[in-house]
Amino acid sequence: MKGGIGQLMKQAQEMQAHMKKAQDEMASIVVTGESGAGMVRITMTCRHQVKAVEIDDSLLGDDKEMLEDLIVAAFNDSIRKVEKTVQEKFSGMASGLNLPPGMKLPF
């Protein structure tokens, strides 16, 4: 019994190290979402930290409400790209853990 607990603790420590490495890696992965055919672009890390917002000069004199909508759409596009990137990059990490169905790791 004691050996089983020791092995479990070792696995937990290894998983914690893998999680830390994955989180550090996600902070360095950058995606760019866009809207309005690229007229509004938002760049963020896979830790959801916004790095840049780019707005085409031609939009600055336009309707404020339209610009706000384009910013929201670009932000949402960035979020979708982050989620897809994280899923693709780290989906194999939890494969050997025997997690209960529906349980996700906190990336």
FENZI-V725485 format. One record per residue. RES is the residue in three letters. PSI is psi in whole degrees, 0 to 359 (NA if undefined). D_CENTER is the distance of its C-alpha to the mean C-alpha in whole Angstrom. Layout:
BEGIN
res={RES & RES}
psi={PSI & PSI}
d_center={D_CENTER & D_CENTER}
END
This chain:
BEGIN
res={MET & LYS & GLY & GLY & ILE & GLY & GLN & LEU & MET & LYS & GLN & ALA & GLN & GLU & MET & GLN & ALA & HIS & MET & LYS & LYS & ALA & GLN & ASP & GLU & MET & ALA & SER & ILE & VAL & VAL & THR & GLY & GLU & SER & GLY & ALA & GLY & MET & VAL & ARG & ILE & THR & MET & THR & CYS & ARG & HIS & GLN & VAL & LYS & ALA & VAL & GLU & ILE & ASP & ASP & SER & LEU & LEU & GLY & ASP & ASP & LYS & GLU & MET & LEU & GLU & ASP & LEU & ILE & VAL & ALA & ALA & PHE & ASN & ASP & SER & ILE & ARG & LYS & VAL & GLU & LYS & THR & VAL & GLN & GLU & LYS & PHE & SER & GLY & MET & ALA & SER & GLY & LEU & ASN & LEU & PRO & PRO & GLY & MET & LYS & LEU & PRO & PHE}
psi={317 & 320 & 325 & 320 & 319 & 317 & 320 & 317 & 320 & 316 & 320 & 319 & 319 & 318 & 321 & 319 & 320 & 320 & 317 & 316 & 317 & 318 & 319 & 320 & 320 & 328 & 338 & 349 & 128 & 137 & 158 & 123 & 153 & 164 & 170 & 42 & 40 & 6 & 336 & 127 & 135 & 126 & 131 & 161 & 169 & 8 & 13 & 27 & 118 & 127 & 327 & 149 & 123 & 129 & 124 & 136 & 329 & 342 & 344 & 332 & 357 & 186 & 125 & 317 & 320 & 317 & 317 & 319 & 320 & 322 & 315 & 316 & 319 & 320 & 313 & 324 & 320 & 315 & 315 & 320 & 322 & 311 & 317 & 316 & 314 & 316 & 313 & 319 & 323 & 12 & 329 & 345 & 321 & 1 & 328 & 12 & 348 & 48 & 151 & 150 & 135 & 348 & 130 & 151 & 148 & 80 & NA}
d_center={39 & 39 & 37 & 35 & 33 & 33 & 31 & 29 & 28 & 28 & 25 & 23 & 24 & 22 & 19 & 19 & 19 & 17 & 14 & 15 & 14 & 11 & 10 & 12 & 11 & 7 & 9 & 11 & 8 & 9 & 9 & 11 & 12 & 16 & 19 & 22 & 23 & 21 & 23 & 20 & 17 & 14 & 12 & 9 & 7 & 3 & 5 & 6 & 9 & 11 & 13 & 16 & 17 & 20 & 22 & 25 & 29 & 30 & 28 & 29 & 33 & 32 & 31 & 29 & 28 & 27 & 25 & 23 & 22 & 21 & 18 & 17 & 17 & 15 & 12 & 12 & 12 & 9 & 7 & 8 & 7 & 4 & 5 & 8 & 7 & 5 & 8 & 10 & 10 & 11 & 13 & 16 & 15 & 16 & 19 & 22 & 21 & 23 & 21 & 23 & 22 & 19 & 17 & 14 & 13 & 11 & 8}
END
